[in-house]
Amino acid sequence: MSKREPIYKVIFLNQGQVYEMYAKQIYQSDLWGFLEVEEFVFGERTQVVVDPSEEKLKAQFEGVVRSFVPMHSIVRIDEVERLGTPKISEARGAVGNVMPFPMPMPEK
């Protein structure tokens, strides 16, 4: 019995929008505070109906080999059994209005 390759559903915030993406590789980056997401997976074009948000994601991530996503933007990561539909949706609530707390600059 061959072991299947895992697929991960990654949900993260980006500029007031919630991205739900599927990828084959996710790991902590050498860049401090980032996760690396590689090998994005999109649905095959076997359906007659085209999802505009999936098409927008395909165009936005066309040619992207690896994305570095800030850890504080990650909402959730799940290992899934089957591929779903990648999508972009508007973040609900006051997420777009939240401002980071000002941090003092470290003294040298």
C-alpha positions as CSV (number, residue, x, y, z in Angstrom):
1,M,0.0,0.0,0.0
2,S,1.5,3.3,-1.0
3,K,1.4,6.2,1.3
4,R,-0.4,9.2,-0.1
5,E,1.3,12.6,-0.2
6,P,-0.3,15.0,2.4
7,I,-2.2,18.0,1.3
8,Y,-2.5,21.0,3.7
9,K,-5.2,23.6,3.9
10,V,-3.7,26.9,4.9
11,I,-5.9,29.8,6.1
12,F,-4.3,33.2,6.5
13,L,-5.1,36.9,6.6
14,N,-3.7,39.2,3.9
15,Q,-4.8,42.9,3.6
16,G,-8.2,42.4,5.2
17,Q,-9.0,39.3,3.2
18,V,-9.0,35.6,4.3
19,Y,-7.0,33.3,1.9
20,E,-7.8,29.6,1.9
21,M,-5.2,27.8,0.0
22,Y,-4.0,24.2,-0.5
23,A,-0.3,23.2,-0.6
24,K,1.8,20.1,-0.5
25,Q,4.7,21.6,1.6
26,I,4.6,23.8,4.7
27,Y,7.5,24.4,7.1
28,Q,9.1,26.9,9.3
29,S,11.3,29.3,7.4
30,D,14.8,30.3,8.1
31,L,13.4,33.9,8.0
32,W,12.4,34.4,11.6
33,G,8.6,34.7,12.1
34,F,7.6,33.2,8.7
35,L,6.2,29.9,7.4
36,E,7.2,28.8,3.9
37,V,4.3,27.4,1.8
38,E,5.3,25.6,-1.4
39,E,3.7,23.6,-4.2
40,F,0.2,25.2,-4.2
41,V,-2.5,22.9,-5.4
42,F,-5.5,24.2,-7.5
43,G,-8.4,22.2,-8.7
44,E,-8.4,20.7,-12.2
45,R,-10.5,22.4,-14.8
46,T,-12.9,19.5,-15.3
47,Q,-16.0,21.4,-14.3
48,V,-17.9,23.7,-16.7
49,V,-18.6,26.2,-13.8
50,V,-15.6,28.4,-13.1
51,D,-15.1,29.9,-9.6
52,P,-13.9,33.5,-10.0
53,S,-12.2,33.6,-6.6
54,E,-10.2,30.4,-7.5
55,E,-9.2,32.0,-10.9
56,K,-8.1,35.1,-9.1
57,L,-5.9,33.1,-6.8
58,K,-4.4,31.1,-9.7
59,A,-3.6,34.4,-11.5
60,Q,-2.1,35.9,-8.3
61,F,0.1,32.9,-7.5
62,E,1.0,32.1,-11.1
63,G,4.8,31.5,-11.2
64,V,5.2,31.6,-7.4
65,V,7.5,28.8,-6.3
66,R,7.4,29.6,-2.5
67,S,5.4,32.0,-0.3
68,F,6.6,33.4,3.0
69,V,3.6,33.9,5.2
70,P,4.0,35.8,8.6
71,M,3.2,33.5,11.5
72,H,0.9,36.1,13.0
73,S,-1.2,36.0,9.8
74,I,-1.9,32.3,10.0
75,V,-5.4,31.4,11.2
76,R,-5.2,27.7,10.8
77,I,-3.4,24.8,9.0
78,D,-5.1,21.4,8.5
79,E,-3.9,18.3,6.8
80,V,-6.8,17.2,4.6
81,E,-7.7,14.0,2.9
82,R,-8.9,15.6,-0.3
83,L,-8.5,18.9,-2.1
84,G,-11.1,21.6,-1.7
85,T,-11.7,24.8,-3.5
86,P,-9.1,27.6,-2.8
87,K,-10.8,30.9,-2.2
88,I,-10.5,34.5,-1.0
89,S,-13.2,36.0,1.2
90,E,-13.5,39.3,3.1
91,A,-12.5,39.2,6.8
92,R,-15.5,39.7,9.0
93,G,-15.6,42.0,12.0
94,A,-13.0,44.6,12.9
95,V,-10.0,42.7,11.6
96,G,-9.4,45.3,8.9
97,N,-9.5,48.1,11.5
98,V,-7.1,46.5,14.0
99,M,-3.8,48.4,14.3
100,P,-0.7,46.8,15.8
101,F,0.3,48.0,19.2
102,P,3.3,50.4,18.9
103,M,6.5,48.8,20.0
104,P,9.5,50.9,21.3
105,M,12.6,50.8,19.2
106,P,15.4,48.8,20.8
107,E,18.3,50.9,22.0
108,K,21.7,50.1,20.6
